[in-house]
Amino acid sequence: MTLNDLQPGDMLFAATTIVNDGSLPGLEEGAVVAETGTRGVLVNTGHLEEQPSQVLYLVRFETESGLGPATACWPEELTAGPDEGDEAGVN
C-alpha cells in the first residue's frame, strides 16, 4: 500500500522526525511533533495552490494524551506502513 491509496481516517506513520516549522499554534518552533515511526491518522489530502502537483497530507499523530494537532506533512515525511522506510512516502 502507498500513501496515494490512503483515505481520511487511515493510519500511517512518520518516516522521519517531524518538527514544528512555526506553523502549529501552541507549540514552540522546532518542537518535535512526531518521532520516526510514530503512528498517525490521515485527516485530509491536499495540494499547494501555487504547485497543484505538490501533495500535502494533513495528519494527527498519537501523543501520550491522545492525538496531537493536525500537521501538514510532505509525502517524504510519511510512510503507509511501520516497516516500509523513507522510500514508502514517495510512491
C-alpha positions in Angstrom: 0.0 0.0 0.0 1.2 3.5 -0.8 0.3 6.9 0.6 -1.7 7.5 -2.6 -4.0 4.6 -1.6 -4.9 6.1 1.8 -8.2 7.7 2.7 -9.1 10.1 5.5 -9.2 8.0 8.7 -6.5 5.6 7.6 -3.4 5.0 9.7 0.1 6.0 8.6 3.5 6.6 10.2 6.2 9.2 10.4 9.1 8.2 8.2 11.3 10.9 9.8 11.2 13.0 12.9 8.7 15.8 12.2 9.2 19.2 13.9 7.1 22.3 14.1 8.2 24.8 11.5 6.4 27.5 13.3 3.0 27.0 11.7 1.5 25.0 14.6 0.0 27.3 17.2 0.6 26.3 20.8 3.9 24.5 20.0 7.3 26.1 20.1 9.0 26.4 16.7 11.4 23.4 16.4 9.3 21.3 18.9 9.1 17.6 17.9 5.6 16.8 16.6 6.3 13.1 15.9 9.4 10.9 16.2 10.2 8.4 13.4 7.8 5.5 13.5 5.0 7.4 15.3 1.6 6.3 14.3 -0.9 8.9 13.0 -4.3 9.2 11.3 -4.8 10.9 7.9 -7.2 13.8 8.2 -7.1 15.0 4.6 -5.0 15.2 1.5 -4.5 18.4 -0.4 -2.3 20.3 -2.8 -0.3 23.5 -2.8 -2.2 26.3 -4.6 1.0 27.5 -6.3 2.0 24.0 -7.2 -1.0 21.8 -7.8 1.2 18.7 -8.4 2.7 19.0 -4.9 0.7 16.8 -2.5 0.4 17.6 1.2 -1.0 15.3 3.9 -2.8 16.6 7.0 -2.1 14.2 9.8 -2.8 13.9 13.5 0.0 11.9 15.3 -0.5 9.9 18.5 0.7 11.5 21.7 0.8 10.4 25.3 -2.6 12.1 25.8 -4.3 11.2 22.6 -4.0 12.8 19.1 -1.8 15.8 18.6 -2.6 18.8 16.4 -3.3 18.5 12.7 0.0 18.8 11.0 0.7 19.3 7.3 3.3 16.8 6.1 5.2 16.3 2.8 5.0 12.8 1.3 8.7 12.1 2.1 7.9 12.6 5.8 5.4 9.8 5.9 5.0 6.1 5.2 2.0 3.9 4.8 3.4 1.1 7.0 5.6 0.9 10.1 8.4 -1.1 8.4 8.4 0.4 4.9 11.2 3.0 5.4 11.5 6.5 4.0 11.1 5.4 0.4 7.4 4.4 1.0 6.3 8.1 1.2 7.3 8.7 -2.4 5.2 6.0 -4.0 
